[in-house]
Amino acid sequence: MEKMDKEKPAQTGDENEGFLELSLNDCIFRALKNNLGLAAEMLTPEIAARNVTLAMEKFMPAITFNYNKQDTRNASYSFLDASDVVITHQDDYTVQLAQQLPTGGSLSFSLYNYVNDSNRRFQTINPRYGSTLRITFSQPLLKDFGFRIGRREIIVAKYNRDISEENFQKQLEDLIYNVESIYWNLVYSRENLKVRQQSLKLAQELLEKNKIEIEAGILPPIERLTAEAEVSTRRADIIEAEALVKNYEDQLKTIMNLAAEYKDIKKIKIVPTDLPETGKKEISYEEALATALQKRPDLQAARIDLENRQFTLSYARNQLLPDLRLQFSYWSPGLSGDQILYKDNNALTGIIVGRIPGRKTDALRDAINFRFKNWSAAVVVTLPINSVFTRAYYAQAKLSLEQAQLRLKNQEQLLSLEISNAVRAVETNYQRAQAYRAARELAEKKLEAEQEKLKVGLSTNYLVLQYQRDLANAMTMELKALIDYNLSLANLDRVMGMGRERRNVRVIIGDD
């Protein structure tokens, strides 16, 4: 717009001077850098990413160590006991390494060791050292079987992470649009203030002219009152315009969180340096809709949510199957200790003639070397009653999928309307700007002609004041239409999901 001139303060960007020249890109950069709301929302995708890591910990091996010490004293009830009180000391400990498998099963290795010392009679080994090495494998064959089912928590966490990232991209789009909206409204309010100031200047010049002509007896005194009333009205317009400038300045300072960079932001006067776009942008409804269907973050989030619900339904369908599990164990025990020698090799004599010391490591060695091989295999079937009668979880998952499908279709339908309105607004506001430009040029010519007529006595002060108001209104309407055109361009970018790309904005979340 030809009538819009950038202010040139003596020193820009200096807090002490109170001026800060900012382009639209500067404002967007500051908002992305400092906006507290965006900083808070940026943590949501990071939290979701940590949930993925947390879900993956399911497949990290778990090491368990268990130690138990037991001393018992029981009354004797058999002639095999050594005395009236049976005393037993036992120490045992277990080390186990367990691993969840992606197929839904589990695998574990355990080593069990114990030391048993008792005062019972007729024992051949006492104290007794025992070890057992055991391998256990369990695998579901129907319910909970499969790589996707076994990794369900990870898959769902990744879906949620992707949805969080798309939601954050939507917030970026909204923030960019909000900054643009406030920026162009600030441009409008400042230029509108200039128009009002120019209008006041013209009214004051006419008032001074009237005073001179009244003193010369050319005009009646009533003309002075008319001119003074007009000056007061235009001063009121300036007060309103100044308040509008301050409102948009405060909004821009807040969305940029300018307080993070300056101590006293009230002293700062923001001077926009960008001029509104005046060139015509051609874009068809079909092109805009195709772009939006591909780029809109909220649509992407809805599609990911639909995939999540489809996976949840497949999981719920799997949960209807009987719980059929294959269980297999393979273990090897080992035993050692002090061997007790009885008279005539007969323990029933109760006469101990000697001992052969044993070592704990002998039992451990036998277990590790699988000297005594043992195994067991089992098939376990569990049929929950709820999966036969209610099937509530499956029904819930099915309804949730239908809901997600309807929501996506509704979003696409609303998007079509939103794109149509946005494209129409761009075309309409461009035509408005052109029409108001012509109206402003005509208003300038009319005022100039009326002022010339007034000089030769062929017009009145009333008509000149009226034409001055008409010119001020025409300039304001042209400026408003031009700003609306730029806002409609920004809104079209937002609706298409192109604001980030057009402003070359890319935010990297976390370490990915």
C-alpha positions in Angstrom: 0.0 0.0 0.0 1.5 3.3 -1.1 0.3 5.2 1.9 2.0 3.0 4.4 5.5 4.2 5.5 7.8 2.5 7.9 8.8 4.5 11.0 12.5 5.4 11.3 13.4 5.9 14.9 16.8 7.3 15.7 18.0 4.1 17.4 16.1 0.8 16.9 16.4 -2.3 19.0 17.6 -0.3 22.0 15.5 -0.8 25.1 16.6 2.6 26.5 15.2 4.4 23.4 11.9 2.4 23.7 11.9 1.2 20.1 12.3 -2.3 18.9 12.0 -2.9 15.1 10.8 -6.4 14.4 10.0 -8.2 11.2 7.3 -10.9 11.1 9.9 -13.6 11.0 11.6 -12.0 14.0 8.4 -12.2 16.0 7.8 -15.8 15.0 11.3 -16.8 16.0 10.9 -15.1 19.4 7.6 -16.8 19.9 9.0 -20.2 19.1 12.0 -19.5 21.3 10.3 -17.9 24.3 6.6 -18.7 24.4 5.9 -20.4 27.7 2.8 -22.2 26.5 4.7 -23.8 23.6 7.5 -24.7 25.9 5.1 -26.5 28.1 3.4 -28.3 25.2 6.7 -29.4 23.8 7.2 -31.6 26.8 4.1 -33.7 25.9 5.8 -35.4 22.9 8.9 -35.9 25.0 6.9 -37.6 27.7 5.2 -39.8 25.1 8.7 -40.7 23.7 9.8 -41.7 27.2 6.7 -43.9 27.4 8.0 -45.8 24.4 11.3 -46.3 26.1 9.4 -47.4 29.2 7.4 -49.9 27.2 10.5 -51.3 25.6 11.9 -52.1 29.0 9.5 -55.0 29.1 12.0 -57.0 27.0 15.0 -56.1 29.2 16.2 -59.1 31.2 15.3 -59.1 34.9 17.7 -60.5 37.5 16.2 -61.6 40.8 18.2 -62.6 43.9 16.5 -64.2 46.8 18.1 -65.3 50.1 16.4 -67.0 53.0 17.8 -68.1 56.3 15.7 -70.4 58.5 16.2 -71.9 62.0 13.4 -74.2 63.2 12.9 -76.1 66.5 10.1 -78.6 66.6 8.9 -81.2 69.1 10.0 -84.7 68.3 7.3 -87.2 67.3 9.4 -90.1 65.8 12.0 -92.5 67.1 14.1 -91.2 64.1 14.7 -87.9 65.8 17.7 -87.5 67.9 16.0 -86.0 70.9 12.9 -84.3 72.1 13.6 -81.2 70.0 14.4 -81.4 66.3 16.7 -78.6 65.3 17.2 -77.6 61.6 19.3 -74.8 60.2 18.8 -74.0 56.5 20.3 -71.3 54.2 19.0 -71.1 50.7 19.4 -68.5 47.9 18.1 -68.3 44.3 19.5 -66.3 41.3 17.1 -66.0 38.4 17.4 -64.4 35.0 14.1 -63.9 33.3 13.4 -62.6 29.8 10.1 -61.7 28.1 10.0 -62.9 24.4 8.5 -60.8 21.5 6.3 -63.8 20.7 4.4 -63.3 24.0 6.3 -66.1 25.8 8.9 -66.0 28.5 12.3 -67.7 29.2 14.0 -68.0 32.5 17.2 -69.4 34.0 17.5 -70.0 37.7 20.1 -71.4 40.1 18.9 -72.6 43.5 21.3 -73.5 46.3 20.8 -74.5 49.9 22.6 -75.7 53.0 20.7 -77.9 55.4 22.0 -79.0 58.8 19.8 -81.0 61.2 20.1 -83.1 64.4 17.9 -85.9 63.1 19.2 -89.4 63.5 20.1 -92.0 60.8 21.1 -89.3 58.2 23.7 -90.4 55.7 24.6 -86.8 54.6 24.6 -83.9 57.1 25.1 -81.0 56.6 23.6 -81.3 53.1 24.4 -79.0 50.2 22.1 -78.9 47.2 22.0 -77.0 43.9 19.4 -77.0 41.1 19.9 -75.4 37.7 16.5 -74.9 35.9 15.5 -73.6 32.5 11.8 -72.7 32.1 10.1 -71.8 28.8 6.4 -70.7 28.5 4.7 -69.8 25.2 1.1 -68.9 24.6 -0.2 -70.6 21.4 -3.6 -68.8 20.9 -4.3 -65.9 23.3 -1.4 -63.4 23.6 0.5 -65.2 20.8 2.4 -63.2 18.1 5.0 -60.5 17.6 2.5 -57.6 17.4 0.5 -58.9 20.4 3.6 -59.5 22.4 4.9 -56.0 21.6 1.5 -54.4 22.2 2.6 -51.9 24.9 5.4 -50.7 22.6 3.2 -50.4 19.5 0.5 -48.4 21.5 3.2 -46.2 23.0 4.6 -45.4 19.6 1.1 -44.6 18.3 0.6 -42.2 21.2 4.0 -40.7 20.7 3.2 -40.0 17.0 -0.2 -38.5 17.9 1.5 -36.2 20.5 4.0 -35.1 17.9 1.3 -34.3 15.3 -0.7 -32.4 18.0 2.4 -30.4 18.8 2.8 -29.6 15.1 -0.8 -28.4 15.1 0.1 -26.1 18.0 3.0 -24.8 16.0 0.7 -24.0 13.2 -1.7 -22.2 15.5 1.1 -20.3 17.2 2.5 -19.1 13.8 -0.9 -18.0 12.7 -1.6 -16.2 16.0 1.7 -14.3 15.7 0.9 -13.3 12.2 -2.6 -12.2 13.2 -1.4 -10.1 16.0 1.5 -8.7 13.9 -0.7 -7.6 11.0 -3.3 -6.2 13.4 -0.5 -4.2 15.0 0.5 -2.9 11.6 -3.1 -2.0 11.0 -3.5 -0.2 14.3 -0.3 1.8 13.8 -1.3 2.9 10.3 -4.8 3.6 11.4 -3.3 5.9 14.1 -1.4 7.7 11.4 -4.5 8.2 9.4 -6.3 9.5 12.4 -3.4 11.9 13.2 -3.4 13.1 9.6 -7.2 13.6 9.8 -6.7 15.7 13.0 -4.0 17.7 11.3 -6.4 18.6 8.4 -9.2 19.5 10.9 -6.8 21.7 12.8 -5.6 23.4 9.7 -9.2 24.1 8.7 -9.9 25.5 12.2 -7.0 27.9 11.9 -8.1 29.0 8.5 -11.6 29.6 9.8 -10.3 31.7 12.7 -8.5 33.9 10.3 -11.5 34.3 8.0 -13.8 34.9 11.0 -11.6 37.7 12.2 -11.6 39.1 8.7 -15.4 39.0 8.7 -15.6 36.5 5.8 -17.1 33.6 7.8 -19.7 33.7 10.6 -18.6 32.7 14.2 -20.6 29.4 14.0 -18.1 28.0 11.6 -15.5 28.1 14.3 -17.7 26.0 16.6 -18.2 23.5 13.8 -14.5 23.1 13.2 -13.6 22.9 16.9 -16.2 20.1 17.4 -14.7 18.2 14.5 -11.2 18.6 16.0 -12.5 17.2 19.3 -14.1 14.3 17.6 -10.9 13.4 15.8 -8.9 13.7 19.0 -11.2 11.1 20.5 -10.6 8.9 17.4 -6.8 9.2 18.1 -7.3 8.2 21.8 -9.2 5.1 20.6 -6.6 4.3 17.9 -3.7 4.7 20.5 -5.4 2.2 22.8 -5.8 -0.2 19.9 -2.0 0.0 19.2 -1.2 -0.6 22.9 -3.5 -3.6 23.0 -1.9 -5.3 20.0 1.6 -4.4 21.3 0.8 -6.0 24.6 -0.5 -9.1 22.8 2.6 -9.4 20.7 4.9 -8.9 23.7 3.0 -11.6 25.5 3.0 -14.2 22.8 6.7 -13.6 22.2 7.4 -13.6 26.0 9.5 -10.5 25.5 9.9 -10.4 29.3 12.4 -13.2 28.8 14.8 -10.8 27.0 14.0 -7.4 28.5 13.5 -6.3 32.1 10.8 -3.6 31.6 8.8 -4.4 28.5 6.4 -1.5 29.2 9.1 0.9 28.0 9.4 -0.9 24.7 7.6 0.3 21.6 7.4 -2.3 18.9 7.9 -1.0 15.3 6.8 -3.6 12.7 9.1 -3.5 9.6 7.2 -5.7 7.2 4.6 -4.3 4.8 1.4 -6.2 4.0 1.5 -8.4 0.9 -0.3 -6.7 -2.0 0.2 -9.3 -4.8 -2.5 -11.6 -5.8 -2.1 -15.3 -4.8 -3.8 -17.8 -7.0 -4.8 -21.1 -5.5 -7.6 -23.3 -6.4 -9.9 -25.1 -4.0 -8.8 -28.5 -5.3 -5.1 -27.7 -4.9 -5.6 -26.3 -1.3 -7.7 -29.3 -0.3 -5.1 -31.8 -1.6 -2.4 -30.0 0.3 -4.4 -29.9 3.5 -5.2 -33.6 3.3 -1.5 -34.3 3.1 -0.1 -31.7 5.5 -2.7 -31.0 8.2 -1.3 -32.3 11.5 -4.7 -32.8 13.1 -5.7 -35.1 10.2 -2.5 -37.0 10.5 -3.2 -37.4 14.2 -6.7 -38.7 13.5 -5.3 -41.2 11.0 -2.7 -42.4 13.5 -5.4 -42.7 16.1 -7.5 -44.8 13.7 -4.6 -47.2 13.1 -4.2 -47.4 16.9 -7.9 -48.3 17.3 -7.6 -50.9 14.5 -4.6 -52.5 16.3 -6.5 -52.4 19.6 -9.4 -54.2 17.9 -7.1 -56.9 16.6 -5.7 -57.3 20.1 -9.2 -57.5 21.6 -10.1 -60.1 19.1 -7.0 -62.1 20.1 -8.1 -61.9 23.7 -11.3 -63.8 22.9 -9.2 -66.9 22.1 -8.6 -69.6 24.8 -5.5 -69.2 26.8 -3.5 -72.2 25.5 0.1 -72.3 26.8 3.0 -74.6 26.3 5.2 -74.9 29.3 8.5 -76.7 29.3 11.1 -77.1 32.1 14.5 -78.7 32.0 16.5 -78.9 35.3 19.4 -80.6 36.8 19.9 -81.1 40.6 23.1 -81.6 42.4 23.8 -82.9 45.9 26.8 -83.1 48.2 27.7 -82.7 51.9 29.5 -84.5 54.7 28.9 -88.2 54.4 28.3 -90.0 57.7 29.8 -93.5 58.1 27.9 -95.9 60.4 29.1 -99.1 62.0 28.8 -102.1 59.6 27.5 -99.5 57.0 24.2 -99.7 58.7 22.6 -96.4 59.6 20.0 -98.1 61.7 22.7 -98.9 64.3 22.9 -95.2 65.0 26.6 -95.6 65.7 28.7 -93.1 63.8 32.3 -94.3 63.1 33.5 -91.5 60.9 32.8 -88.7 58.4 33.9 -87.9 54.8 33.8 -84.1 54.4 32.0 -82.9 51.3 32.2 -79.6 49.4 29.5 -77.2 48.3 31.0 -76.9 44.9 30.4 -80.6 44.2 26.7 -80.1 44.2 27.0 -76.9 42.0 29.3 -78.7 39.6 26.8 -81.6 39.2 23.9 -79.1 38.5 25.9 -77.1 36.0 27.1 -80.2 34.2 23.6 -81.6 34.0 24.6 -84.9 35.7 21.0 -85.6 36.5 18.8 -84.6 33.7 15.1 -83.9 34.3 12.4 -82.4 32.1 8.7 -81.7 32.1 6.3 -80.5 29.4 2.7 -79.4 29.9 -0.1 -77.8 28.0 -2.4 -75.6 30.0 -5.8 -74.4 28.8 -7.7 -71.5 30.5 -11.1 -70.3 29.2 -12.2 -67.2 31.0 -16.0 -67.0 31.4 -16.1 -63.3 30.4 -14.7 -64.0 27.0 -17.5 -66.5 26.3 -20.5 -64.4 27.6 -19.9 -60.7 27.7 -17.0 -60.0 25.3 -17.1 -56.4 26.7 -13.5 -55.5 25.8 -14.0 -56.6 22.2 -17.2 -54.7 21.9 -15.6 -51.6 23.4 -12.7 -51.8 21.0 -15.1 -52.2 18.1 -17.1 -49.2 19.1 -14.0 -47.1 19.6 -12.8 -48.0 16.1 -16.2 -47.0 14.6 -16.0 -43.7 16.6 -12.5 -43.0 15.3 -13.7 -43.6 11.7 -16.6 -41.3 12.1 -14.4 -38.6 13.6 -11.9 -38.8 10.8 -14.7 -38.5 8.2 -16.2 -35.6 10.1 -12.8 -33.9 10.2 -12.3 -34.4 6.4 -15.8 -33.0 5.8 -15.2 -30.0 8.0 -11.8 -29.5 6.3 -13.5 -29.3 2.9 -15.7 -26.4 4.3 -12.8 -24.8 6.0 -10.7 -24.8 2.8 -13.6 -23.5 0.8 -14.1 -20.6 3.2 -10.4 -19.8 3.4 -9.9 -19.8 -0.4 -13.0 -17.6 -0.8 -11.7 -15.2 1.9 -8.4 -14.8 0.1 -10.2 -13.9 -3.2 -12.8 -11.7 -1.5 -10.3 -9.7 0.6 -8.0 -9.2 -2.4 -11.0 -7.8 -4.4 -12.0 -5.7 -1.4 -8.5 -4.3 -1.1 -8.5 -3.3 -4.8 -12.0 -1.7 -4.5 -11.1 0.3 -1.4 -7.9 1.4 -3.0 -9.9 2.9 -5.9 -12.3 4.4 -3.4 -9.4 6.0 -1.4 -8.0 7.5 -4.6 -11.4 9.0 -5.5 -11.8 10.3 -2.0 -8.4 12.1 -2.3 -9.4 13.7 -5.6 -12.8 14.7 -4.2 -11.2 16.4 -1.1 -8.6 18.1 -3.2 -11.3 19.5 -5.6 -13.6 20.6 -2.7 -10.7 22.4 -1.0 -10.0 24.3 -4.2 -13.7 25.2 -4.4 -13.6 26.4 -0.8 -10.7 28.7 -1.6 -12.8 30.6 -4.2 -16.0 30.5 -2.1 -17.8 27.8 -4.0 -18.0 25.3 -1.1 -18.5 25.2 2.6 -16.6 24.1 5.7 -19.2 21.4 6.3 -18.5 19.8 2.9 -14.8 20.0 3.4 -15.0 18.4 6.8 -17.3 15.7 5.4 -14.8 14.9 2.6 -12.0 14.8 5.1 -13.9 12.2 7.1 -14.7 10.3 3.9 -11.0 10.2 3.0 -10.0 9.1 6.5 -12.6 6.4 6.4 -11.6 5.3 2.9 -7.9 5.1 4.0 -8.9 3.0 7.0 -11.1 0.7 4.9 -8.4 0.2 2.4 -5.9 -0.6 5.1 -8.3 -2.9 6.9 -9.0 -4.8 3.6 -5.3 -5.1 2.9 -4.7 -6.4 6.4 -7.6 -8.8 6.1 -6.1 -10.1 2.8 -2.9 -10.8 4.6 -4.7 -12.5 7.5 -6.7 -14.6 5.0 -3.4 -15.7 3.4 -2.1 -16.7 6.8 -5.3 -18.5 7.7 -5.2 -20.4 4.4 -1.7 -21.5 5.2 -2.9 -22.6 8.7 -5.9 -24.5 7.2 -3.6 -26.2 4.7 -1.0 -27.0 7.4 1.6 -25.0 5.4 2.5 -22.3 8.0 5.5 -24.2 9.2 6.8 -24.9 5.7 6.2 -21.4 4.5 8.0 -19.9 7.5 10.7 -22.6 7.3 10.0 -23.7 10.9 11.2 -27.1 12.1 11.3 -28.1 15.7 13.2 -31.2 16.7 11.7 -32.9 19.8 13.9 -34.8 22.2 17.0 -36.7 20.9 15.3 -38.4 17.9 
